[in-house]
């Protein structure tokens, strides 16, 4: 059995780790070494990495630091190491349970009494219900959520990539024929059918700097049937119609204003040319009551 890399006596002889673009270490024996370290320290019947003693985790991390050297930030390396340990912790215990069910074989890294306690936990109703829930979640299809089950995100990525490629290939054949030489380099409409419509202006498989509307893929909820070119044409047409309506309203207001001024001027001319005839004979001239002469508003008594 592969024991992984041993920690050198001289710290300068540690093997160098480097991160790859998938966010993990490129060293081929990194995974095995990490698993061997925590297996050597495993002596308590716990089912999950999160339930393991923090003291044991710190010891495993120190042993990992004595084995490897890296130039990246320690916090980032520790995060990757912890994620890897969590996944391998679950996988190794799963293999141990399967080996016992099939061959009645005890795991080499675990004491017999510890394994008996684990068997009791695996047969408990709580763990059986957890298994059934994970089995149902994994059968939901290509939906990747936090309750998808015990499959890692890497496995889901591979499955989703394979399914996307098969669906796109089938649609290319249906639309452009079986001859691949006549296919366009990229068909945005087929891509939209395969991966789904854009969400919040972003589309899966496209850069965040790319606008889906530039490829004829609308994404706005209020205008899902209009491309960017059509939206520009509609906006220009609306602007033209609004400008025309405003011009007509201004012209109508100007005509009405001129007509009103003309009528006022005509009425003023008629009043100026009409002679003053005085008071009618039937209506005597009004006289002013002497008591009101010199009247001022302050003559009224104040309110009580």
Rosetta blueprint (number, residue, H / E / L):
1 X L
2 X L
3 X L
4 X L
5 X L
6 X L
7 X L
8 X L
9 X L
10 X L
11 X H
12 X H
13 X H
14 X L
15 X E
16 X E
17 X E
18 X L
19 X E
20 X L
21 X L
22 X L
23 X L
24 X L
25 X E
26 X L
27 X L
28 X L
29 X L
30 X H
31 X H
32 X H
33 X H
34 X H
35 X H
36 X H
37 X H
38 X H
39 X H
40 X H
41 X H
42 X L
43 X L
44 X L
45 X L
46 X L
47 X L
48 X L
49 X H
50 X H
51 X H
52 X L
53 X L
54 X H
55 X H
56 X H
57 X H
58 X H
59 X H
60 X H
61 X H
62 X H
63 X H
64 X H
65 X H
66 X H
67 X H
68 X E
69 X E
70 X E
71 X L
72 X L
73 X L
74 X H
75 X H
76 X H
77 X H
78 X H
79 X H
80 X H
81 X H
82 X H
83 X H
84 X H
85 X H
86 X H
87 X H
88 X H
89 X H
90 X H
91 X H
92 X H
93 X H
94 X H
95 X H
96 X H
97 X H
98 X H
99 X H
100 X H
101 X H
102 X H
103 X H
104 X L
105 X L
106 X L
107 X L
108 X L
109 X L
110 X L
111 X L
112 X H
113 X H
114 X H
115 X H
116 X H
117 X H
118 X H
119 X H
120 X H
121 X H
122 X H
123 X L
124 X L
125 X H
126 X H
127 X H
128 X H
129 X H
130 X H
131 X H
132 X H
133 X H
134 X H
135 X H
136 X H
137 X H
138 X H
139 X L
140 X L
141 X L
142 X L
143 X L
144 X L
145 X L
146 X L
147 X L
148 X L
149 X L
150 X L
151 X L
152 X L
153 X H
154 X H
155 X H
156 X H
157 X H
158 X H
159 X H
160 X H
161 X H
162 X H
163 X H
164 X H
165 X H
166 X H
167 X H
168 X H
169 X H
170 X H
171 X H
172 X H
173 X H
174 X H
175 X H
176 X H
177 X L
178 X L
179 X L
180 X H
181 X H
182 X H
183 X L
184 X L
185 X L
186 X L
187 X L
188 X H
189 X H
190 X H
191 X H
192 X H
193 X H
194 X H
195 X H
196 X L
197 X L
198 X L
199 X E
200 X L
201 X L
202 X E
203 X L
204 X L
205 X L
206 X L
207 X L
208 X L
209 X L
210 X L
211 X L
212 X H
213 X H
214 X H
215 X H
216 X L
217 X L
218 X L
219 X L
220 X L
221 X H
222 X H
223 X H
224 X L
225 X L
226 X L
227 X L
228 X H
229 X H
230 X H
231 X H
232 X H
233 X H
234 X H
235 X H
236 X H
237 X H
238 X H
239 X H
240 X H
241 X H
242 X H
243 X H
244 X H
245 X H
246 X H
247 X H
248 X H
249 X H
250 X H
251 X H
252 X H
253 X H
254 X H
255 X H
256 X H
257 X H
258 X H
259 X H
260 X H
261 X H
262 X H
263 X H
264 X H
265 X H
266 X H
267 X H
268 X H
269 X H
270 X H
271 X H
272 X H
273 X H
274 X L
275 X L
276 X L
277 X L
278 X L
279 X L
280 X L
281 X L
282 X L
283 X L
284 X L
285 X L
286 X L
287 X L
288 X L
289 X L
290 X H
291 X H
292 X H
293 X L
294 X L
295 X L
296 X L
297 X H
298 X H
299 X H
300 X L
301 X L
302 X L
303 X L
304 X L
